[in-house]
Amino acid sequence: MDLVEGIMTTRAMRRYSADPVSEADLITCLRAAIQAPSGGNIQPWQFLVVTDGEKRAALGDSYRRAYTRYEAAMLPTVPPFRNEANKASFERTVAASRHLSEHLGEAPVILLFLMPSITMTLADEEGELDVGTPYASLYPAVQNFMLAARSLGLGTALTTVYRIYQDEVRAVCEIPDRFEIPALVPVGHPTGRFGVAPRKPLEKLTHWNTFGNRRDSQ
């Protein structure tokens, strides 16, 4: 598969069949993950692969309760839709997200991305040096994993909603408190089709040299 095609069609796949995911495929995806760049090449990631049925069910229960709270708080903040097409697209996303919340524990694999609880902030005589969130050194590994999964026909979906009950997730998998869990990715054979997801027009998002200087897309 062409790399750009893989990138363009790696959309969130939140519905999976019961077919197992091979360990060989998981290793391939994890090997891709560790090739990701990280700040100062610190390579902060650890990967926790959950295939045990009881643990997946427990994670699914925590996720379902977290999502229920999240959706109830999120929906009232959604602004009016510009048109019916945007409304329909949003409703499809919510329906898929609800499905994942109800069936996460049934995904063949749940992958937890871990990293030590660290700060990247330094200081000198002028004050703190803000170089951004340390999670920036982990999320490229998540994307590499998901792209490799796409190349193998596997579906994935990045989520952080579980963090509402992150301590429960730690307890299920016996993760030490010194580790953060910046990402959770279910993995499985998707029941839907890969494809290019609808996105905002590029020309409305891109500025050239100064903010507000836009060009028509080519």
N, CA, C and O of each residue as an XYZ file, in Angstrom:
872
protein
N       0.842     -1.199      0.000
C       0.000      0.000      0.000
C       0.872      1.241      0.000
O       1.838      1.319      0.758
N       0.546      2.207     -0.835
C       1.237      3.477     -0.853
C       1.082      4.179      0.497
O       0.005      4.161      1.094
N       2.175      4.801      0.977
C       2.157      5.421      2.301
C       1.090      6.489      2.414
O       0.345      6.512      3.394
N       0.998      7.385      1.422
C       0.012      8.460      1.489
C      -1.402      7.887      1.475
O      -2.278      8.393      2.177
N      -1.633      6.848      0.692
C      -2.955      6.216      0.689
C      -3.287      5.672      2.077
O      -4.412      5.810      2.556
N      -2.297      5.054      2.713
C      -2.524      4.538      4.062
C      -2.872      5.643      5.039
O      -3.776      5.493      5.860
N      -2.149      6.762      4.950
C      -2.432      7.897      5.827
C      -3.836      8.443      5.573
O      -4.582      8.720      6.512
N      -4.183      8.592      4.307
C      -5.467      9.196      3.950
C      -6.655      8.328      4.360
O      -7.763      8.841      4.516
N      -6.448      7.043      4.534
C      -7.568      6.134      4.821
C      -7.503      5.522      6.214
O      -8.270      4.610      6.524
N      -6.595      6.011      7.057
C      -6.526      5.513      8.437
C      -7.486      6.313      9.298
O      -7.077      7.197     10.050
N      -8.746      5.998      9.181
C      -9.773      6.664      9.974
C     -10.054      5.844     11.229
O      -9.659      4.681     11.312
N     -10.722      6.432     12.189
C     -11.082      5.708     13.408
C     -12.084      4.611     13.068
O     -13.167      4.885     12.551
N     -11.713      3.367     13.365
C     -12.588      2.217     13.147
C     -13.005      1.708     14.529
O     -12.176      1.196     15.281
N     -14.278      1.848     14.857
C     -14.729      1.582     16.224
C     -15.588      0.326     16.344
O     -16.105      0.028     17.421
N     -15.742     -0.402     15.257
C     -16.502     -1.655     15.280
C     -15.630     -2.779     14.745
O     -15.030     -2.656     13.677
N     -15.563     -3.893     15.506
C     -14.664     -4.986     15.149
C     -15.398     -6.320     15.153
O     -16.369     -6.522     15.882
N     -14.900     -7.220     14.314
C     -15.405     -8.591     14.336
C     -14.740     -9.338     15.491
O     -13.858     -8.806     16.165
N     -15.173    -10.567     15.703
C     -14.594    -11.383     16.773
C     -13.330    -12.102     16.321
O     -12.722    -12.826     17.109
N     -12.923    -11.918     15.070
C     -11.737    -12.602     14.565
C     -10.502    -12.161     15.346
O     -10.331    -10.973     15.616
N      -9.638    -13.113     15.711
C      -8.447    -12.752     16.493
C      -7.432    -11.971     15.673
O      -7.410    -12.041     14.444
N      -6.605    -11.238     16.371
C      -5.480    -10.523     15.764
C      -4.219    -11.315     16.072
O      -3.964    -11.652     17.228
N      -3.436    -11.611     15.056
C      -2.262    -12.451     15.271
C      -1.178    -11.698     16.037
O      -1.035    -10.481     15.913
N      -0.429    -12.442     16.821
C       0.682    -11.838     17.557
C       1.728    -11.289     16.592
O       2.351    -10.261     16.860
N       1.917    -11.975     15.473
C       2.893    -11.505     14.490
C       2.514    -10.127     13.956
O       3.378     -9.269     13.776
N       1.215     -9.913     13.701
C       0.772     -8.601     13.226
C       0.975     -7.538     14.304
O       1.374     -6.414     14.002
N       0.703     -7.889     15.546
C       0.906     -6.927     16.631
C       2.374     -6.541     16.754
O       2.701     -5.369     16.946
N       3.251     -7.526     16.642
C       4.689     -7.240     16.731
C       5.125     -6.328     15.590
O       5.930     -5.419     15.792
N       4.594     -6.570     14.390
C       4.912     -5.701     13.259
C       4.521     -4.262     13.556
O       5.291     -3.338     13.296
N       3.324     -4.073     14.101
C       2.844     -2.725     14.418
C       3.654     -2.081     15.535
O       3.921     -0.880     15.497
N       4.044     -2.875     16.531
C       4.842     -2.335     17.627
C       6.244     -1.974     17.163
O       6.829     -1.008     17.652
N       6.784     -2.735     16.232
C       8.101     -2.388     15.676
C       8.017     -1.058     14.934
O       8.953     -0.259     14.969
N       6.896     -0.827     14.268
C       6.704      0.470     13.610
C       6.583      1.582     14.648
O       7.096      2.683     14.446
N       5.905      1.296     15.756
C       5.709      2.314     16.796
C       7.031      2.816     17.352
O       7.196      4.018     17.560
N       7.970      1.919     17.595
C       9.207      2.347     18.250
C      10.150      3.086     17.297
O      11.189      3.590     17.725
N       9.800      3.154     16.020
C      10.589      3.953     15.084
C      10.164      5.421     15.080
O      10.743      6.231     14.357
N       9.169      5.763     15.871
C       8.676      7.144     15.909
C       9.720      8.075     16.518
O      10.534      7.648     17.337
N       9.699      9.336     16.123
C      10.591     10.313     16.750
C      10.102     10.687     18.146
O       8.917     10.561     18.456
N      11.025     11.146     18.977
C      10.660     11.621     20.313
C      11.642     12.716     20.707
O      12.763     12.775     20.201
N      11.208     13.577     21.614
C      12.041     14.697     22.033
C      13.361     14.233     22.628
O      13.382     13.466     23.590
N      14.464     14.705     22.050
C      15.771     14.287     22.549
C      16.027     12.804     22.402
O      16.928     12.256     23.037
N      15.231     12.152     21.562
C      15.323     10.700     21.366
C      15.204      9.943     22.694
O      15.893      8.947     22.914
N      14.321     10.427     23.575
C      14.194      9.784     24.889
C      13.420      8.482     24.825
O      13.514      7.663     25.740
N      12.655      8.275     23.762
C      11.904      7.017     23.581
C      11.195      6.613     24.883
O      11.529      5.588     25.478
N      10.221      7.416     25.323
C       9.647      7.213     26.650
C       8.607      6.110     26.747
O       8.112      5.827     27.838
N       8.268      5.488     25.638
C       7.112      4.610     25.579
C       7.320      3.227     26.185
O       8.415      2.666     26.161
N       6.242      2.708     26.719
C       6.083      1.301     27.081
C       4.734      0.887     26.504
O       3.829      1.714     26.390
N       4.592     -0.386     26.138
C       3.360     -0.867     25.523
C       2.805     -2.020     26.358
O       3.525     -2.960     26.694
N       1.534     -1.934     26.683
C       0.887     -3.003     27.427
C      -0.216     -3.588     26.544
O      -1.233     -2.944     26.289
N       0.006     -4.812     26.086
C      -0.914     -5.480     25.169
C      -1.879     -6.334     25.994
O      -1.460     -7.263     26.685
N      -3.157     -6.017     25.918
C      -4.161     -6.725     26.721
C      -4.992     -7.626     25.810
O      -5.747     -7.148     24.963
N      -4.840     -8.936     25.999
C      -5.630     -9.922     25.261
C      -6.464    -10.794     26.187
O      -7.387    -11.469     25.733
N      -6.152    -10.789     27.479
C      -6.907    -11.578     28.449
C      -8.361    -11.118     28.498
O      -8.639     -9.924     28.616
N      -9.288    -12.077     28.406
C     -10.705    -11.749     28.341
C     -11.222    -11.008     29.555
O     -11.978    -10.047     29.413
N     -10.831    -11.432     30.744
C     -11.318    -10.773     31.959
C     -10.791     -9.350     32.071
O     -11.519     -8.440     32.470
N      -9.530     -9.162     31.718
C      -8.967     -7.814     31.789
C      -9.604     -6.903     30.743
O      -9.879     -5.736     31.025
N      -9.838     -7.420     29.550
C     -10.499     -6.610     28.527
C     -11.901     -6.217     28.973
O     -12.340     -5.089     28.748
N     -12.600     -7.154     29.606
C     -13.952     -6.845     30.085
C     -13.913     -5.769     31.167
O     -14.761     -4.876     31.189
N     -12.934     -5.854     32.062
C     -12.813     -4.856     33.131
C     -12.479     -3.476     32.554
O     -13.031     -2.463     32.984
N     -11.575     -3.454     31.581
C     -11.261     -2.189     30.923
C     -12.487     -1.646     30.202
O     -12.743     -0.442     30.215
N     -13.237     -2.538     29.576
C     -14.456     -2.127     28.893
C     -15.468     -1.514     29.839
O     -16.144     -0.550     29.480
N     -15.583     -2.056     31.042
C     -16.525     -1.509     32.024
C     -16.115     -0.102     32.446
O     -16.955      0.794     32.527
N     -14.822      0.093     32.714
C     -14.344      1.425     33.081
C     -14.561      2.406     31.945
O     -14.956      3.552     32.163
N     -14.299      1.944     30.723
C     -14.432      2.830     29.577
C     -15.895      3.218     29.351
O     -16.193      4.376     29.058
N     -16.797      2.261     29.487
C     -18.222      2.550     29.284
C     -18.693      3.619     30.265
O     -19.387      4.556     29.870
N     -18.329      3.491     31.525
C     -18.750      4.469     32.514
C     -18.105      5.830     32.270
O     -18.741      6.867     32.459
N     -16.833      5.822     31.847
C     -16.159      7.087     31.543
C     -16.825      7.774     30.354
O     -17.060      8.982     30.379
N     -17.127      7.003     29.321
C     -17.731      7.610     28.138
C     -19.120      8.160     28.449
O     -19.491      9.216     27.938
N     -19.887      7.466     29.272
C     -21.224      7.940     29.633
C     -21.139      9.332     30.265
O     -21.930     10.217     29.941
N     -20.183      9.513     31.159
C     -19.998     10.825     31.778
C     -19.527     11.847     30.753
O     -20.006     12.981     30.717
N     -18.583     11.426     29.923
C     -18.018     12.338     28.925
C     -19.078     12.837     27.952
O     -19.167     14.035     27.687
N     -19.874     11.925     27.426
C     -20.868     12.329     26.436
C     -21.893     13.276     27.043
O     -22.289     14.258     26.415
N     -22.325     12.978     28.272
C     -23.313     13.835     28.923
C     -22.779     15.247     29.122
O     -23.541     16.211     29.047
N     -21.473     15.382     29.377
C     -20.880     16.707     29.565
C     -20.559     17.380     28.232
O     -20.561     18.607     28.136
N     -20.282     16.568     27.198
C     -19.851     17.120     25.909
C     -20.996     17.606     25.045
O     -20.894     18.673     24.438
N     -22.082     16.853     24.973
C     -23.151     17.174     24.034
C     -23.725     18.585     24.207
O     -23.985     19.251     23.205
N     -23.933     19.067     25.444
C     -24.474     20.430     25.580
C     -23.540     21.519     25.070
O     -23.973     22.654     24.872
N     -22.263     21.196     24.853
C     -21.308     22.207     24.402
C     -21.208     22.281     22.874
O     -20.518     23.151     22.344
N     -21.888     21.379     22.167
C     -21.788     21.339     20.709
C     -22.518     22.538     20.111
O     -23.696     22.742     20.404
N     -21.853     23.327     19.289
C     -22.509     24.504     18.695
C     -23.518     24.084     17.630
O     -23.496     22.934     17.192
N     -24.395     24.981     17.207
C     -25.369     24.653     16.157
C     -24.653     24.212     14.873
O     -23.570     24.700     14.551
N     -25.273     23.293     14.163
C     -24.682     22.794     12.920
C     -24.973     23.749     11.772
O     -26.038     24.363     11.704
N     -24.003     23.857     10.876
C     -24.157     24.758      9.746
C     -25.132     24.220      8.712
O     -25.801     24.978      8.010
N     -25.200     22.903      8.633
C     -26.101     22.298      7.658
C     -26.426     20.876      8.091
O     -25.850     20.365      9.052
N     -27.345     20.243      7.385
C     -27.783     18.892      7.735
C     -26.681     17.864      7.527
O     -26.615     16.865      8.244
N     -25.811     18.108      6.541
C     -24.722     17.165      6.301
C     -23.763     17.113      7.493
O     -23.326     16.036      7.899
N     -23.439     18.287      8.050
C     -22.575     18.327      9.232
C     -23.240     17.662     10.423
O     -22.588     16.962     11.198
N     -24.527     17.881     10.565
C     -25.264     17.260     11.669
C     -25.263     15.748     11.532
O     -25.051     15.033     12.511
N     -25.499     15.260     10.327
C     -25.531     13.815     10.097
C     -24.163     13.199     10.364
O     -24.070     12.114     10.938
N     -23.097     13.892      9.948
C     -21.744     13.384     10.176
C     -21.451     13.295     11.669
O     -20.886     12.304     12.132
N     -21.832     14.325     12.425
C     -21.614     14.322     13.866
C     -22.400     13.193     14.526
O     -21.882     12.508     15.408
N     -23.621     13.001     14.110
C     -24.458     11.952     14.702
C     -23.887     10.566     14.425
O     -23.985      9.675     15.269
N     -23.291     10.377     13.246
C     -22.648      9.095     12.944
C     -21.441      8.862     13.852
O     -21.199      7.747     14.315
N     -20.690      9.935     14.095
C     -19.528      9.818     14.973
C     -19.946      9.472     16.390
O     -19.335      8.618     17.033
N     -20.987     10.134     16.878
C     -21.473      9.846     18.230
C     -21.976      8.410     18.328
O     -21.717      7.726     19.318
N     -22.689      7.957     17.310
C     -23.199      6.581     17.327
C     -22.051      5.576     17.359
O     -22.110      4.582     18.083
N     -21.004      5.838     16.572
C     -19.856      4.942     16.557
C     -19.120      4.981     17.894
O     -18.649      3.952     18.379
N     -19.022      6.162     18.484
C     -18.354      6.297     19.781
C     -19.133      5.578     20.871
O     -18.543      4.950     21.750
N     -20.447      5.668     20.817
C     -21.273      4.935     21.783
C     -21.093      3.435     21.617
O     -20.999      2.695     22.596
N     -21.046      2.999     20.368
C     -20.840      1.571     20.118
C     -19.527      1.111     20.730
O     -19.470      0.064     21.376
N     -18.463      1.897     20.525
C     -17.178      1.515     21.102
C     -17.259      1.472     22.616
O     -16.693      0.576     23.241
N     -17.953      2.428     23.212
C     -18.054      2.454     24.671
C     -18.765      1.218     25.201
O     -18.465      0.746     26.298
N     -19.699      0.698     24.432
C     -20.465     -0.471     24.861
C     -19.759     -1.784     24.548
O     -20.093     -2.820     25.124
N     -18.781     -1.749     23.635
C     -18.165     -2.998     23.172
C     -16.646     -2.995     23.230
O     -16.015     -3.903     22.689
N     -16.038     -1.994     23.876
C     -14.579     -1.946     23.923
C     -13.994     -3.251     24.454
O     -13.003     -3.754     23.925
N     -14.604     -3.788     25.490
C     -14.077     -5.003     26.103
C     -14.120     -6.216     25.203
O     -13.510     -7.241     25.511
N     -14.842     -6.113     24.079
C     -14.929     -7.228     23.141
C     -13.888     -7.129     22.028
O     -13.720     -8.070     21.254
N     -13.188     -5.996     21.943
C     -12.134     -5.871     20.941
C     -11.087     -6.952     21.198
O     -10.736     -7.191     22.354
N     -10.578     -7.613     20.153
C      -9.613     -8.698     20.364
C      -8.367     -8.277     21.135
O      -7.799     -9.060     21.897
N      -7.949     -7.027     20.927
C      -6.754     -6.508     21.596
C      -7.036     -5.085     22.061
O      -7.640     -4.294     21.337
N      -6.595     -4.767     23.269
C      -6.609     -3.391     23.753
C      -5.173     -3.044     24.086
O      -4.549     -3.684     24.933
N      -4.656     -2.033     23.418
C      -3.265     -1.642     23.621
C      -3.204     -0.356     24.431
O      -3.813      0.650     24.067
N      -2.465     -0.400     25.530
C      -2.250      0.769     26.368
C      -0.853      1.310     26.097
O       0.132      0.575     26.163
N      -0.777      2.596     25.795
C       0.506      3.268     25.601
C       0.873      3.959     26.909
O       0.120      4.796     27.406
N       2.010      3.616     27.455
C       2.444      4.141     28.743
C       3.704      4.979     28.577
O       4.475      4.789     27.637
N       3.899      5.907     29.506
C       5.167      6.621     29.587
C       5.355      7.110     31.022
O       4.374      7.349     31.726
N       6.597      7.259     31.456
C       6.819      7.769     32.815
C       6.204      9.146     32.987
O       6.136      9.930     32.039
N       5.764      9.431     34.180
C       5.211     10.751     34.477
C       6.374     11.727     34.650
O       6.946     11.859     35.731
N       6.704     12.409     33.545
C       7.860     13.297     33.539
C       7.441     14.680     33.042
O       6.335     14.861     32.533
N       8.322     15.632     33.194
C       8.121     16.953     32.608
C       9.294     17.252     31.688
O      10.429     16.854     31.953
N       9.006     17.948     30.619
C      10.067     18.360     29.699
C      10.499     19.802     29.962
O      11.356     20.329     29.253
N       9.909     20.447     30.982
C      10.181     21.857     31.253
C      11.518     22.025     31.961
O      11.765     21.419     33.004
N      12.370     22.852     31.381
C      13.643     23.218     31.993
C      13.567     24.683     32.420
O      12.555     25.352     32.213
N      14.632     25.159     33.007
C      14.659     26.562     33.430
C      16.078     27.098     33.312
O      17.049     26.357     33.464
N      16.185     28.379     33.044
C      17.468     29.071     33.084
C      17.282     30.370     33.844
O      16.270     30.555     34.520
N      18.251     31.273     33.741
C      18.186     32.495     34.533
C      17.030     33.409     34.132
O      16.668     34.320     34.876
N      16.447     33.163     32.947
C      15.319     33.977     32.504
C      13.960     33.358     32.855
O      12.920     33.980     32.642
N      13.974     32.152     33.386
C      12.717     31.521     33.773
C      12.533     30.156     33.129
O      13.482     29.562     32.618
N      11.288     29.666     33.161
C      10.995     28.352     32.617
C      11.055     28.358     31.097
O      10.728     29.349     30.445
N      11.484     27.223     30.553
C      11.563     27.019     29.110
C      10.458     26.055     28.707
O      10.600     24.840     28.846
N       9.374     26.595     28.215
C       8.232     25.777     27.836
C       8.479     25.168     26.459
O       8.432     25.865     25.446
N       8.742     23.862     26.429
C       8.949     23.166     25.153
C       7.784     22.225     24.835
O       7.889     21.375     23.951
N       6.674     22.384     25.564
C       5.483     21.613     25.225
C       5.280     20.389     26.096
O       6.105     20.044     26.941
N       4.150     19.749     25.855
C       3.783     18.575     26.635
C       4.699     17.388     26.350
O       5.074     17.174     25.197
N       5.065     16.616     27.363
C       5.872     15.413     27.117
C       5.126     14.375     26.293
O       5.749     13.501     25.690
N       3.786     14.460     26.258
C       3.022     13.503     25.452
C       3.369     13.608     23.969
O       3.131     12.674     23.203
N       3.937     14.754     23.566
C       4.351     14.906     22.170
C       5.425     13.895     21.792
O       5.641     13.634     20.608
N       6.098     13.323     22.786
C       7.109     12.303     22.510
C       6.521     10.901     22.458
O       7.238      9.934     22.204
N       5.218     10.787     22.699
C       4.588      9.466     22.633
C       3.592      9.341     21.492
O       3.496      8.279     20.877
N       2.848     10.403     21.195
C       1.777     10.284     20.202
C       2.258      9.918     18.801
O       1.517      9.255     18.075
N       3.480     10.322     18.378
C       3.935      9.814     17.085
C       4.031      8.286     17.046
O       3.803      7.678     16.000
N       4.368      7.665     18.179
C       4.417      6.206     18.233
C       3.018      5.610     18.075
O       2.843      4.561     17.454
N       2.035      6.291     18.642
C       0.646      5.838     18.485
C       0.254      5.871     17.006
O      -0.319      4.915     16.485
N       0.570      6.982     16.340
C       0.223      7.103     14.928
C       0.962      6.069     14.081
O       0.373      5.487     13.170
N       2.242      5.832     14.368
C       2.975      4.797     13.632
C       2.308      3.444     13.788
O       2.170      2.696     12.820
N       1.892      3.132     15.011
C       1.216      1.863     15.258
C      -0.060      1.762     14.427
O      -0.325      0.733     13.805
N      -0.838      2.822     14.422
C      -2.114      2.798     13.728
C      -1.931      2.711     12.208
O      -2.718      2.056     11.525
N      -0.901      3.365     11.686
C      -0.638      3.284     10.261
C      -0.186      1.882      9.862
O      -0.599      1.358      8.828
N       0.662      1.281     10.690
C       1.090     -0.089     10.407
C      -0.102     -1.036     10.456
O      -0.217     -1.937      9.625
N      -0.991     -0.832     11.431
C      -2.201     -1.655     11.510
C      -3.040     -1.495     10.249
O      -3.560     -2.475      9.715
N      -3.172     -0.260      9.776
C      -3.936     -0.024      8.543
C      -3.346     -0.812      7.380
O      -4.092     -1.371      6.575
N      -2.025     -0.866      7.279
C      -1.386     -1.575      6.177
C      -1.673     -3.069      6.219
O      -1.578     -3.754      5.201
N      -2.023     -3.573      7.399
C      -2.331     -4.994      7.569
C      -3.830     -5.267      7.551
O      -4.266     -6.399      7.761
N      -4.621     -4.212      7.298
C      -6.068     -4.378      7.267
C      -6.720     -4.388      8.634
O      -7.876     -4.790      8.766
N      -5.993     -3.950      9.658
C      -6.533     -3.922     11.020
C      -7.085     -2.532     11.321
O      -6.528     -1.524     10.885
N      -8.173     -2.490     12.061
C      -8.782     -1.237     12.461
C      -8.327     -0.820     13.850
O      -8.077     -1.664     14.711
N      -8.224      0.479     14.063
C      -7.825      1.036     15.355
C      -8.597      2.317     15.609
O      -9.207      2.882     14.701
N      -8.565      2.765     16.846
C      -9.177      4.044     17.210
C      -8.460      4.575     18.444
O      -8.440      3.914     19.483
N      -7.880      5.744     18.339
C      -7.213      6.368     19.482
C      -8.253      6.992     20.393
O      -9.127      7.727     19.932
N      -8.162      6.703     21.689
C      -9.072      7.319     22.647
C      -8.325      7.652     23.928
O      -7.338      7.008     24.281
N      -8.822      8.677     24.617
C      -8.280      9.065     25.918
C      -9.384      9.194     26.972
O      -9.118      9.602     28.102
N     -10.610      8.848     26.605
C     -11.749      9.018     27.515
C     -11.569      8.228     28.806
O     -12.008      8.672     29.867
N     -10.936      7.075     28.730
C     -10.711      6.228     29.904
C      -9.971      6.961     31.022
O     -10.030      6.550     32.181
N      -9.268      8.052     30.673
C      -8.473      8.743     31.679
C      -9.331      9.310     32.817
O      -8.813      9.638     33.884
N     -10.633      9.421     32.585
C     -11.537      9.815     33.663
C     -11.415      8.822     34.820
O     -11.558      9.192     35.985
N     -11.151      7.566     34.487
C     -10.955      6.511     35.490
C      -9.588      5.850     35.299
O      -9.470      4.625     35.343
N      -8.557      6.675     35.087
C      -7.238      6.125     34.806
C      -6.725      5.227     35.934
O      -6.049      4.234     35.665
N      -7.034      5.559     37.185
C      -6.563      4.723     38.292
C      -7.173      3.326     38.231
O      -6.526      2.351     38.615
N      -8.414      3.221     37.752
C      -9.015      1.898     37.578
C      -8.267      1.103     36.508
O      -8.031     -0.096     36.657
N      -7.903      1.790     35.436
C      -7.158      1.128     34.361
C      -5.812      0.652     34.887
O      -5.384     -0.465     34.597
N      -5.147      1.505     35.663
C      -3.883      1.090     36.278
C      -4.072     -0.172     37.124
O      -3.264     -1.099     37.060
N      -5.135     -0.197     37.906
C      -5.360     -1.328     38.808
C      -5.605     -2.620     38.037
O      -5.082     -3.671     38.407
N      -6.394     -2.549     36.970
C      -6.705     -3.750     36.189
C      -5.436     -4.403     35.665
O      -5.300     -5.626     35.685
N      -4.506     -3.575     35.195
C      -3.290     -4.104     34.549
C      -2.048     -3.964     35.427
O      -0.929     -4.163     34.953
N      -2.237     -3.622     36.706
C      -1.139     -3.527     37.671
C      -0.043     -2.581     37.188
O       1.144     -2.900     37.261
N      -0.449     -1.428     36.699
C       0.486     -0.421     36.196
C       0.928      0.462     37.359
O       0.078      1.010     38.061
N       2.223      0.614     37.581
C       2.697      1.470     38.686
C       2.241      2.917     38.519
O       2.052      3.394     37.400
N       2.067      3.607     39.640
C       1.594      4.989     39.621
C       2.548      5.922     38.889
O       2.137      6.986     38.429
N       3.809      5.540     38.776
C       4.778      6.435     38.139
C       4.585      6.517     36.623
O       5.251      7.311     35.959
N       3.679      5.702     36.071
C       3.418      5.725     34.638
C       2.086      6.407     34.333
O       1.070      6.140     34.976
N       2.114      7.281     33.352
C       0.905      7.838     32.774
C       0.431      6.910     31.653
O       1.205      6.118     31.114
N      -0.865      7.025     31.312
C      -1.432      6.251     30.199
C      -2.012      7.277     29.225
O      -3.203      7.580     29.293
N      -1.195      7.812     28.327
C      -1.671      8.872     27.437
C      -2.584      8.403     26.319
O      -3.262      9.225     25.703
N      -2.622      7.100     26.037
C      -3.449      6.646     24.915
C      -3.864      5.197     25.110
O      -3.127      4.384     25.669
N      -5.063      4.899     24.634
C      -5.587      3.538     24.577
C      -6.073      3.307     23.147
O      -6.773      4.144     22.577
N      -5.694      2.167     22.576
C      -6.063      1.862     21.197
C      -6.605      0.437     21.099
O      -5.845     -0.518     21.252
N      -7.912      0.277     20.845
C      -8.426     -1.058     20.543
C      -7.970     -1.465     19.149
O      -7.809     -0.623     18.267
N      -7.767     -2.758     18.962
C      -7.284     -3.277     17.680
C      -8.133     -4.477     17.283
O      -8.391     -5.363     18.097
N      -8.564     -4.497     16.029
C      -9.348     -5.633     15.553
C      -9.579     -5.555     14.063
O      -9.191     -4.591     13.402
N     -10.212     -6.579     13.550
C     -10.598     -6.587     12.139
C     -11.897     -5.795     12.018
O     -12.914     -6.193     12.585
N     -11.877     -4.680     11.289
C     -13.050     -3.796     11.261
C     -14.207     -4.408     10.487
O     -14.007     -5.145      9.521
N     -15.410     -4.092     10.924
C     -16.598     -4.522     10.190
C     -17.015     -3.490      9.154
O     -17.815     -3.788      8.267
N     -16.482     -2.283      9.259
C     -16.744     -1.245      8.272
C     -15.627     -1.165      7.248
O     -14.731     -2.010      7.229
N     -15.679     -0.155      6.402
C     -14.704      0.001      5.333
C     -13.774      1.173      5.608
O     -14.190      2.208      6.130
N     -12.517      0.993      5.248
C     -11.577      2.097      5.304
C     -11.932      3.103      4.216
O     -12.526      2.747      3.198
N     -11.571      4.342      4.435
C     -11.838      5.355      3.433
C     -11.397      6.718      3.917
O     -11.004      6.887      5.071
N     -11.465      7.682      3.028
C     -11.087      9.047      3.374
C     -12.215      9.680      4.191
O     -13.359      9.735      3.741
N     -11.888     10.150      5.377
C     -12.900     10.743      6.254
C     -13.157     12.191      5.863
O     -12.255     12.861      5.362
N     -14.375     12.687      6.084
C     -14.652     14.104      5.794
C     -13.855     15.008      6.719
O     -13.759     14.763      7.922
N     -13.292     16.045      6.144
C     -12.494     16.990      6.921
C     -12.814     18.417      6.463
O     -13.358     18.623      5.379
N     -12.474     19.380      7.289
C     -12.654     20.777      6.925
C     -11.771     21.092      5.710
O     -10.721     20.472      5.542
N     -12.177     22.037      4.869
C     -11.386     22.371      3.683
C      -9.989     22.866      4.053
O      -9.827     23.716      4.929
N      -8.999     22.325      3.379
C      -7.612     22.672      3.674
C      -7.355     24.162      3.550
O      -6.610     24.727      4.351
N      -7.966     24.821      2.544
C      -7.680     26.230      2.316
C      -8.165     27.111      3.460
O      -7.700     28.240      3.617
N      -9.112     26.592      4.271
C      -9.593     27.373      5.403
C      -8.729     27.170      6.649
O      -8.896     27.873      7.646
N      -7.820     26.222      6.590
C      -7.003     25.878      7.747
C      -5.542     26.280      7.594
O      -4.785     26.271      8.565
N      -5.150     26.631      6.379
C      -3.744     26.861      6.084
C      -3.460     28.348      5.872
O      -4.142     29.023      5.101
N      -2.439     28.839      6.573
C      -2.011     30.229      6.465
C      -0.588     30.236      5.899
O       0.214     29.352      6.203
N      -0.286     31.235      5.081
C       1.030     31.312      4.444
C       1.774     32.544      4.937
O       1.390     33.679      4.658
N       2.848     32.290      5.678
C       3.785     33.317      6.162
C       3.229     34.204      7.269
O       3.948     34.498      8.223
N       1.984     34.637      7.177
C       1.366     35.394      8.267
C      -0.036     34.852      8.494
O      -0.699     34.398      7.561
N      -0.478     34.906      9.745
C      -1.802     34.391     10.060
C      -2.867     35.177      9.286
O      -2.848     36.407      9.238
N      -3.786     34.434      8.690
C      -4.865     35.058      7.933
C      -4.593     35.146      6.443
O      -5.500     35.431      5.662
N      -3.333     34.900      6.035
C      -2.989     34.932      4.618
C      -3.239     33.547      4.028
O      -2.408     32.648      4.154
N      -4.394     33.387      3.384
C      -4.799     32.090      2.853
C      -4.745     32.104      1.333
O      -4.823     33.155      0.696
N      -4.609     30.915      0.774
C      -4.634     30.750     -0.674
C      -5.703     29.731     -1.015
O      -6.046     28.890     -0.184
N      -6.227     29.796     -2.213
C      -7.118     28.752     -2.680
C      -6.323     27.480     -2.854
O      -5.177     27.516     -3.302
N      -6.937     26.323     -2.493
C      -6.245     25.046     -2.645
C      -6.027     24.735     -4.117
O      -6.832     25.105     -4.971
N      -4.936     24.056     -4.397
C      -4.609     23.699     -5.773
C      -5.207     22.345     -6.122
O      -5.041     21.867     -7.244
